[in-house]
């Protein structure tokens, strides 16, 4: 039987790197948010508070990402850190998360 559910599934070789990078980003953001108590309702009370709180989380996120990359490079892979990729990733995260937090705060204020 070579088909249907018994067919083998292969993963692209680049998918693993994407999953690892996304996992590091998610873990870093959640840890930064927990440290700054960004999951409280007061953190999205208005646009200014949402932006300030998001930038506070972003600073911690950036610090954790740097530590994860340097630690992984020094202890696991023994390869240089791709600084351009890290900077681009962190920059895009700041833009997306500020927009998301402000939109969420506005949506939440219209519901309650």
N, CA, C and O atoms as a GROMACS GRO file, in nm:
protein
  448
    1UNK      N    1   0.084  -0.118   0.000
    1UNK     CA    2   0.000   0.000   0.000
    1UNK      C    3   0.088   0.124   0.000
    1UNK      O    4   0.157   0.152   0.098
    2UNK      N    5   0.086   0.195  -0.108
    2UNK     CA    6   0.165   0.317  -0.120
    2UNK      C    7   0.073   0.434  -0.152
    2UNK      O    8   0.070   0.481  -0.266
    3UNK      N    9   0.003   0.480  -0.058
    3UNK     CA   10  -0.086   0.593  -0.080
    3UNK      C   11  -0.176   0.614   0.039
    3UNK      O   12  -0.178   0.534   0.132
    4UNK      N   13  -0.250   0.720   0.035
    4UNK     CA   14  -0.342   0.751   0.144
    4UNK      C   15  -0.269   0.774   0.275
    4UNK      O   16  -0.169   0.845   0.280
    5UNK      N   17  -0.322   0.714   0.381
    5UNK     CA   18  -0.263   0.734   0.512
    5UNK      C   19  -0.132   0.659   0.532
    5UNK      O   20  -0.056   0.692   0.623
    6UNK      N   21  -0.105   0.560   0.450
    6UNK     CA   22   0.019   0.486   0.465
    6UNK      C   23   0.135   0.546   0.386
    6UNK      O   24   0.247   0.495   0.392
    7UNK      N   25   0.108   0.654   0.314
    7UNK     CA   26   0.213   0.719   0.236
    7UNK      C   27   0.309   0.793   0.330
    7UNK      O   28   0.265   0.857   0.425
    8UNK      N   29   0.436   0.783   0.303
    8UNK     CA   30   0.532   0.851   0.389
    8UNK      C   31   0.526   1.002   0.367
    8UNK      O   32   0.502   1.050   0.256
    9UNK      N   33   0.549   1.073   0.473
    9UNK     CA   34   0.546   1.219   0.469
    9UNK      C   35   0.687   1.268   0.499
    9UNK      O   36   0.746   1.233   0.601
   10UNK      N   37   0.740   1.349   0.410
   10UNK     CA   38   0.873   1.405   0.433
   10UNK      C   39   0.861   1.552   0.467
   10UNK      O   40   0.770   1.621   0.422
   11UNK      N   41   0.955   1.599   0.546
   11UNK     CA   42   0.956   1.739   0.584
   11UNK      C   43   1.068   1.808   0.509
   11UNK      O   44   1.178   1.754   0.496
   12UNK      N   45   1.040   1.928   0.458
   12UNK     CA   46   1.148   2.003   0.393
   12UNK      C   47   1.260   2.031   0.494
   12UNK      O   48   1.233   2.048   0.613
   13UNK      N   49   1.380   2.037   0.448
   13UNK     CA   50   1.494   2.056   0.539
   13UNK      C   51   1.493   2.193   0.604
   13UNK      O   52   1.548   2.210   0.713
   14UNK      N   53   1.433   2.293   0.540
   14UNK     CA   54   1.432   2.427   0.598
   14UNK      C   55   1.320   2.446   0.698
   14UNK      O   56   1.320   2.545   0.772
   15UNK      N   57   1.224   2.355   0.702
   15UNK     CA   58   1.112   2.371   0.793
   15UNK      C   59   1.155   2.360   0.939
   15UNK      O   60   1.102   2.432   1.024
   16UNK      N   61   1.248   2.272   0.968
   16UNK     CA   62   1.294   2.257   1.106
   16UNK      C   63   1.355   2.387   1.158
   16UNK      O   64   1.329   2.426   1.272
   17UNK      N   65   1.435   2.453   1.078
   17UNK     CA   66   1.496   2.580   1.120
   17UNK      C   67   1.388   2.685   1.147
   17UNK      O   68   1.400   2.763   1.242
   18UNK      N   69   1.285   2.687   1.066
   18UNK     CA   70   1.175   2.782   1.086
   18UNK      C   71   1.102   2.753   1.216
   18UNK      O   72   1.068   2.845   1.291
   19UNK      N   73   1.077   2.627   1.244
   19UNK     CA   74   1.007   2.590   1.367
   19UNK      C   75   1.091   2.626   1.489
   19UNK      O   76   1.038   2.677   1.588
   20UNK      N   77   1.220   2.602   1.482
   20UNK     CA   78   1.309   2.635   1.595
   20UNK      C   79   1.312   2.787   1.617
   20UNK      O   80   1.302   2.833   1.730
   21UNK      N   81   1.327   2.863   1.509
   21UNK     CA   82   1.332   3.009   1.521
   21UNK      C   83   1.200   3.064   1.575
   21UNK      O   84   1.200   3.152   1.661
   22UNK      N   85   1.088   3.012   1.526
   22UNK     CA   86   0.957   3.056   1.573
   22UNK      C   87   0.936   3.021   1.720
   22UNK      O   88   0.878   3.099   1.795
   23UNK      N   89   0.984   2.905   1.760
   23UNK     CA   90   0.972   2.865   1.900
   23UNK      C   91   1.053   2.957   1.991
   23UNK      O   92   1.006   2.997   2.097
   24UNK      N   93   1.174   2.992   1.948
   24UNK     CA   94   1.256   3.085   2.026
   24UNK      C   95   1.189   3.221   2.037
   24UNK      O   96   1.190   3.284   2.143
   25UNK      N   97   1.129   3.266   1.927
   25UNK     CA   98   1.059   3.395   1.930
   25UNK      C   99   0.941   3.391   2.026
   25UNK      O  100   0.921   3.483   2.105
   26UNK      N  101   0.863   3.285   2.020
   26UNK     CA  102   0.745   3.273   2.105
   26UNK      C  103   0.782   3.265   2.252
   26UNK      O  104   0.722   3.333   2.336
   27UNK      N  105   0.879   3.182   2.283
   27UNK     CA  106   0.922   3.169   2.423
   27UNK      C  107   0.976   3.302   2.475
   27UNK      O  108   0.947   3.340   2.589
   28UNK      N  109   1.054   3.371   2.395
   28UNK     CA  110   1.111   3.499   2.438
   28UNK      C  111   1.002   3.602   2.462
   28UNK      O  112   1.007   3.677   2.559
   29UNK      N  113   0.903   3.607   2.373
   29UNK     CA  114   0.796   3.705   2.389
   29UNK      C  115   0.712   3.675   2.512
   29UNK      O  116   0.678   3.766   2.587
   30UNK      N  117   0.679   3.551   2.535
   30UNK     CA  118   0.598   3.514   2.651
   30UNK      C  119   0.673   3.543   2.780
   30UNK      O  120   0.615   3.597   2.875
   31UNK      N  121   0.801   3.510   2.787
   31UNK     CA  122   0.880   3.540   2.907
   31UNK      C  123   0.890   3.690   2.931
   31UNK      O  124   0.878   3.736   3.045
   32UNK      N  125   0.912   3.768   2.825
   32UNK     CA  126   0.917   3.914   2.839
   32UNK      C  127   0.784   3.971   2.884
   32UNK      O  128   0.781   4.064   2.964
   33UNK      N  129   0.675   3.916   2.834
   33UNK     CA  130   0.542   3.964   2.871
   33UNK      C  131   0.508   3.928   3.016
   33UNK      O  132   0.449   4.008   3.088
   34UNK      N  133   0.547   3.809   3.058
   34UNK     CA  134   0.522   3.770   3.196
   34UNK      C  135   0.604   3.859   3.290
   34UNK      O  136   0.554   3.902   3.394
   35UNK      N  137   0.728   3.885   3.255
   35UNK     CA  138   0.814   3.969   3.339
   35UNK      C  139   0.755   4.109   3.355
   35UNK      O  140   0.764   4.168   3.463
   36UNK      N  141   0.695   4.163   3.249
   36UNK     CA  142   0.638   4.299   3.251
   36UNK      C  143   0.490   4.303   3.285
   36UNK      O  144   0.428   4.409   3.280
   37UNK      N  145   0.433   4.190   3.318
   37UNK     CA  146   0.290   4.180   3.350
   37UNK      C  147   0.203   4.238   3.237
   37UNK      O  148   0.108   4.312   3.262
   38UNK      N  149   0.239   4.203   3.117
   38UNK     CA  150   0.169   4.258   3.000
   38UNK      C  151   0.037   4.187   2.973
   38UNK      O  152  -0.034   4.226   2.881
   39UNK      N  153   0.004   4.085   3.048
   39UNK     CA  154  -0.122   4.015   3.027
   39UNK      C  155  -0.233   4.066   3.117
   39UNK      O  156  -0.342   4.009   3.119
   40UNK      N  157  -0.208   4.173   3.191
   40UNK     CA  158  -0.314   4.233   3.270
   40UNK      C  159  -0.398   4.325   3.181
   40UNK      O  160  -0.350   4.376   3.080
   41UNK      N  161  -0.520   4.344   3.219
   41UNK     CA  162  -0.608   4.428   3.136
   41UNK      C  163  -0.564   4.573   3.136
   41UNK      O  164  -0.595   4.647   3.042
   42UNK      N  165  -0.494   4.616   3.239
   42UNK     CA  166  -0.449   4.755   3.244
   42UNK      C  167  -0.337   4.784   3.143
   42UNK      O  168  -0.308   4.900   3.114
   43UNK      N  169  -0.274   4.679   3.090
   43UNK     CA  170  -0.165   4.701   2.995
   43UNK      C  171  -0.214   4.744   2.858
   43UNK      O  172  -0.135   4.789   2.775
   44UNK      N  173  -0.344   4.732   2.832
   44UNK     CA  174  -0.403   4.780   2.706
   44UNK      C  175  -0.516   4.877   2.733
   44UNK      O  176  -0.612   4.885   2.655
   45UNK      N  177  -0.506   4.951   2.843
   45UNK     CA  178  -0.613   5.042   2.881
   45UNK      C  179  -0.636   5.150   2.776
   45UNK      O  180  -0.751   5.183   2.745
   46UNK      N  181  -0.529   5.206   2.723
   46UNK     CA  182  -0.540   5.304   2.614
   46UNK      C  183  -0.422   5.284   2.521
   46UNK      O  184  -0.333   5.203   2.548
   47UNK      N  185  -0.421   5.358   2.411
   47UNK     CA  186  -0.317   5.339   2.309
   47UNK      C  187  -0.177   5.367   2.363
   47UNK      O  188  -0.083   5.292   2.335
   48UNK      N  189  -0.164   5.473   2.440
   48UNK     CA  190  -0.031   5.510   2.491
   48UNK      C  191   0.023   5.403   2.586
   48UNK      O  192   0.140   5.366   2.577
   49UNK      N  193  -0.061   5.354   2.675
   49UNK     CA  194  -0.020   5.248   2.767
   49UNK      C  195   0.016   5.121   2.692
   49UNK      O  196   0.113   5.053   2.726
   50UNK      N  197  -0.064   5.088   2.589
   50UNK     CA  198  -0.037   4.967   2.511
   50UNK      C  199   0.098   4.976   2.440
   50UNK      O  200   0.173   4.879   2.438
   51UNK      N  201   0.128   5.091   2.384
   51UNK     CA  202   0.256   5.109   2.314
   51UNK      C  203   0.371   5.102   2.414
   51UNK      O  204   0.471   5.035   2.388
   52UNK      N  205   0.359   5.171   2.526
   52UNK     CA  206   0.466   5.169   2.627
   52UNK      C  207   0.490   5.029   2.680
   52UNK      O  208   0.605   4.986   2.693
   53UNK      N  209   0.382   4.958   2.712
   53UNK     CA  210   0.397   4.824   2.767
   53UNK      C  211   0.456   4.729   2.663
   53UNK      O  212   0.538   4.643   2.696
   54UNK      N  213   0.415   4.745   2.539
   54UNK     CA  214   0.468   4.659   2.432
   54UNK      C  215   0.617   4.685   2.412
   54UNK      O  216   0.694   4.592   2.391
   55UNK      N  217   0.658   4.810   2.417
   55UNK     CA  218   0.800   4.841   2.401
   55UNK      C  219   0.881   4.790   2.519
   55UNK      O  220   0.996   4.750   2.503
   56UNK      N  221   0.822   4.792   2.640
   56UNK     CA  222   0.890   4.732   2.756
   56UNK      C  223   0.910   4.582   2.735
   56UNK      O  224   1.018   4.528   2.760
   57UNK      N  225   0.805   4.516   2.688
   57UNK     CA  226   0.815   4.372   2.660
   57UNK      C  227   0.916   4.348   2.549
   57UNK      O  228   0.993   4.252   2.554
   58UNK      N  229   0.916   4.435   2.449
   58UNK     CA  230   1.006   4.419   2.336
   58UNK      C  231   1.152   4.426   2.378
   58UNK      O  232   1.235   4.350   2.328
   59UNK      N  233   1.185   4.516   2.470
   59UNK     CA  234   1.322   4.526   2.519
   59UNK      C  235   1.364   4.395   2.585
   59UNK      O  236   1.475   4.346   2.561
   60UNK      N  237   1.278   4.339   2.667
   60UNK     CA  238   1.310   4.210   2.730
   60UNK      C  239   1.314   4.098   2.627
   60UNK      O  240   1.400   4.010   2.635
   61UNK      N  241   1.224   4.102   2.530
   61UNK     CA  242   1.223   4.003   2.423
   61UNK      C  243   1.356   4.006   2.348
   61UNK      O  244   1.416   3.901   2.322
   62UNK      N  245   1.401   4.124   2.314
   62UNK     CA  246   1.527   4.141   2.241
   62UNK      C  247   1.644   4.088   2.324
   62UNK      O  248   1.731   4.020   2.270
   63UNK      N  249   1.646   4.117   2.451
   63UNK     CA  250   1.753   4.069   2.538
   63UNK      C  251   1.753   3.916   2.548
   63UNK      O  252   1.859   3.853   2.541
   64UNK      N  253   1.636   3.858   2.563
   64UNK     CA  254   1.627   3.712   2.571
   64UNK      C  255   1.668   3.648   2.439
   64UNK      O  256   1.737   3.546   2.439
   65UNK      N  257   1.628   3.708   2.326
   65UNK     CA  258   1.665   3.654   2.195
   65UNK      C  259   1.816   3.656   2.176
   65UNK      O  260   1.874   3.560   2.125
   66UNK      N  261   1.881   3.765   2.218
   66UNK     CA  262   2.027   3.774   2.207
   66UNK      C  263   2.092   3.666   2.293
   66UNK      O  264   2.184   3.598   2.248
   67UNK      N  265   2.045   3.650   2.416
   67UNK     CA  266   2.101   3.548   2.504
   67UNK      C  267   2.081   3.407   2.448
   67UNK      O  268   2.171   3.324   2.455
   68UNK      N  269   1.962   3.381   2.393
   68UNK     CA  270   1.937   3.249   2.334
   68UNK      C  271   2.028   3.222   2.215
   68UNK      O  272   2.082   3.113   2.201
   69UNK      N  273   2.046   3.323   2.130
   69UNK     CA  274   2.131   3.304   2.012
   69UNK      C  275   2.277   3.288   2.050
   69UNK      O  276   2.346   3.201   1.997
   70UNK      N  277   2.325   3.371   2.142
   70UNK     CA  278   2.464   3.360   2.186
   70UNK      C  279   2.488   3.228   2.259
   70UNK      O  280   2.590   3.163   2.239
   71UNK      N  281   2.393   3.190   2.346
   71UNK     CA  282   2.407   3.064   2.418
   71UNK      C  283   2.403   2.945   2.324
   71UNK      O  284   2.483   2.852   2.338
   72UNK      N  285   2.311   2.948   2.229
   72UNK     CA  286   2.303   2.839   2.132
   72UNK      C  287   2.426   2.830   2.045
   72UNK      O  288   2.473   2.721   2.012
   73UNK      N  289   2.478   2.946   2.009
   73UNK     CA  290   2.598   2.948   1.926
   73UNK      C  291   2.720   2.898   2.002
   73UNK      O  292   2.800   2.821   1.948
   74UNK      N  293   2.734   2.941   2.125
   74UNK     CA  294   2.852   2.903   2.203
   74UNK      C  295   2.846   2.759   2.254
   74UNK      O  296   2.948   2.691   2.259
   75UNK      N  297   2.727   2.713   2.290
   75UNK     CA  298   2.716   2.583   2.355
   75UNK      C  299   2.671   2.469   2.265
   75UNK      O  300   2.702   2.353   2.292
   76UNK      N  301   2.597   2.500   2.157
   76UNK     CA  302   2.537   2.392   2.078
   76UNK      C  303   2.595   2.386   1.937
   76UNK      O  304   2.655   2.286   1.899
   77UNK      N  305   2.576   2.493   1.860
   77UNK     CA  306   2.609   2.485   1.718
   77UNK      C  307   2.753   2.524   1.686
   77UNK      O  308   2.807   2.481   1.585
   78UNK      N  309   2.814   2.604   1.768
   78UNK     CA  310   2.950   2.654   1.747
   78UNK      C  311   2.964   2.725   1.612
   78UNK      O  312   3.066   2.714   1.545
   79UNK      N  313   2.858   2.796   1.574
   79UNK     CA  314   2.859   2.875   1.451
   79UNK      C  315   2.833   3.021   1.486
   79UNK      O  316   2.777   3.049   1.592
   80UNK      N  317   2.873   3.114   1.400
   80UNK     CA  318   2.846   3.255   1.430
   80UNK      C  319   2.696   3.287   1.424
   80UNK      O  320   2.620   3.223   1.351
   81UNK      N  321   2.658   3.385   1.502
   81UNK     CA  322   2.519   3.429   1.504
   81UNK      C  323   2.493   3.515   1.381
   81UNK      O  324   2.573   3.602   1.347
   82UNK      N  325   2.381   3.490   1.314
   82UNK     CA  326   2.342   3.572   1.199
   82UNK      C  327   2.278   3.700   1.251
   82UNK      O  328   2.157   3.705   1.276
   83UNK      N  329   2.358   3.803   1.268
   83UNK     CA  330   2.312   3.928   1.326
   83UNK      C  331   2.207   3.999   1.242
   83UNK      O  332   2.114   4.059   1.296
   84UNK      N  333   2.220   3.990   1.110
   84UNK     CA  334   2.122   4.055   1.023
   84UNK      C  335   1.984   3.991   1.039
   84UNK      O  336   1.884   4.062   1.048
   85UNK      N  337   1.978   3.860   1.043
   85UNK     CA  338   1.850   3.790   1.061
   85UNK      C  339   1.790   3.821   1.196
   85UNK      O  340   1.669   3.844   1.207
   86UNK      N  341   1.872   3.824   1.299
   86UNK     CA  342   1.823   3.855   1.434
   86UNK      C  343   1.769   3.996   1.441
   86UNK      O  344   1.663   4.019   1.498
   87UNK      N  345   1.842   4.092   1.385
   87UNK     CA  346   1.797   4.232   1.387
   87UNK      C  347   1.667   4.249   1.310
   87UNK      O  348   1.576   4.319   1.355
   88UNK      N  349   1.657   4.185   1.194
   88UNK     CA  350   1.535   4.195   1.114
   88UNK      C  351   1.417   4.132   1.187
   88UNK      O  352   1.308   4.188   1.188
   89UNK      N  353   1.439   4.018   1.246
   89UNK     CA  354   1.335   3.949   1.321
   89UNK      C  355   1.283   4.035   1.437
   89UNK      O  356   1.163   4.046   1.458
   90UNK      N  357   1.375   4.094   1.510
   90UNK     CA  358   1.338   4.175   1.626
   90UNK      C  359   1.266   4.302   1.582
   90UNK      O  360   1.170   4.344   1.647
   91UNK      N  361   1.311   4.364   1.474
   91UNK     CA  362   1.249   4.486   1.425
   91UNK      C  363   1.105   4.458   1.380
   91UNK      O  364   1.014   4.533   1.416
   92UNK      N  365   1.085   4.353   1.303
   92UNK     CA  366   0.950   4.319   1.257
   92UNK      C  367   0.859   4.283   1.374
   92UNK      O  368   0.741   4.316   1.373
   93UNK      N  369   0.913   4.217   1.473
   93UNK     CA  370   0.834   4.181   1.590
   93UNK      C  371   0.784   4.306   1.661
   93UNK      O  372   0.669   4.310   1.705
   94UNK      N  373   0.869   4.406   1.673
   94UNK     CA  374   0.828   4.531   1.739
   94UNK      C  375   0.712   4.595   1.664
   94UNK      O  376   0.614   4.637   1.727
   95UNK      N  377   0.721   4.604   1.534
   95UNK     CA  378   0.616   4.668   1.455
   95UNK      C  379   0.485   4.591   1.466
   95UNK      O  380   0.379   4.649   1.491
   96UNK      N  381   0.491   4.460   1.448
   96UNK     CA  382   0.370   4.379   1.449
   96UNK      C  383   0.305   4.379   1.588
   96UNK      O  384   0.183   4.392   1.598
   97UNK      N  385   0.384   4.365   1.693
   97UNK     CA  386   0.325   4.355   1.825
   97UNK      C  387   0.270   4.488   1.875
   97UNK      O  388   0.170   4.489   1.947
   98UNK      N  389   0.331   4.600   1.840
   98UNK     CA  390   0.272   4.729   1.877
   98UNK      C  391   0.136   4.744   1.810
   98UNK      O  392   0.039   4.783   1.874
   99UNK      N  393   0.129   4.713   1.681
   99UNK     CA  394   0.002   4.722   1.610
   99UNK      C  395  -0.101   4.628   1.673
   99UNK      O  396  -0.215   4.669   1.695
  100UNK      N  397  -0.063   4.505   1.702
  100UNK     CA  398  -0.155   4.408   1.759
  100UNK      C  399  -0.206   4.452   1.895
  100UNK      O  400  -0.326   4.444   1.921
  101UNK      N  401  -0.118   4.500   1.981
  101UNK     CA  402  -0.160   4.539   2.116
  101UNK      C  403  -0.252   4.661   2.114
  101UNK      O  404  -0.348   4.668   2.190
  102UNK      N  405  -0.223   4.758   2.027
  102UNK     CA  406  -0.311   4.875   2.016
  102UNK      C  407  -0.447   4.833   1.961
  102UNK      O  408  -0.551   4.876   2.012
  103UNK      N  409  -0.448   4.749   1.858
  103UNK     CA  410  -0.575   4.702   1.801
  103UNK      C  411  -0.654   4.622   1.903
  103UNK      O  412  -0.776   4.637   1.914
  104UNK      N  413  -0.586   4.537   1.979
  104UNK     CA  414  -0.653   4.458   2.082
  104UNK      C  415  -0.712   4.548   2.190
  104UNK      O  416  -0.824   4.525   2.234
  105UNK      N  417  -0.637   4.649   2.232
  105UNK     CA  418  -0.688   4.742   2.332
  105UNK      C  419  -0.811   4.816   2.283
  105UNK      O  420  -0.906   4.834   2.359
  106UNK      N  421  -0.810   4.860   2.159
  106UNK     CA  422  -0.928   4.929   2.103
  106UNK      C  423  -1.046   4.834   2.091
  106UNK      O  424  -1.159   4.872   2.123
  107UNK      N  425  -1.023   4.713   2.046
  107UNK     CA  426  -1.129   4.614   2.033
  107UNK      C  427  -1.188   4.584   2.170
  107UNK      O  428  -1.310   4.577   2.186
  108UNK      N  429  -1.102   4.566   2.268
  108UNK     CA  430  -1.148   4.532   2.403
  108UNK      C  431  -1.227   4.646   2.465
  108UNK      O  432  -1.326   4.622   2.535
  109UNK      N  433  -1.186   4.770   2.440
  109UNK     CA  434  -1.260   4.883   2.498
  109UNK      C  435  -1.397   4.901   2.434
  109UNK      O  436  -1.488   4.955   2.497
  110UNK      N  437  -1.414   4.857   2.309
  110UNK     CA  438  -1.544   4.866   2.245
  110UNK      C  439  -1.640   4.758   2.292
  110UNK      O  440  -1.761   4.776   2.284
  111UNK      N  441  -1.586   4.647   2.340
  111UNK     CA  442  -1.673   4.537   2.385
  111UNK      C  443  -1.722   4.562   2.527
  111UNK      O  444  -1.840   4.543   2.556
  112UNK      N  445  -1.632   4.604   2.616
  112UNK     CA  446  -1.668   4.618   2.757
  112UNK      C  447  -1.695   4.759   2.791
  112UNK      O  448  -1.727   4.789   2.906
   0.00000   0.00000   0.00000
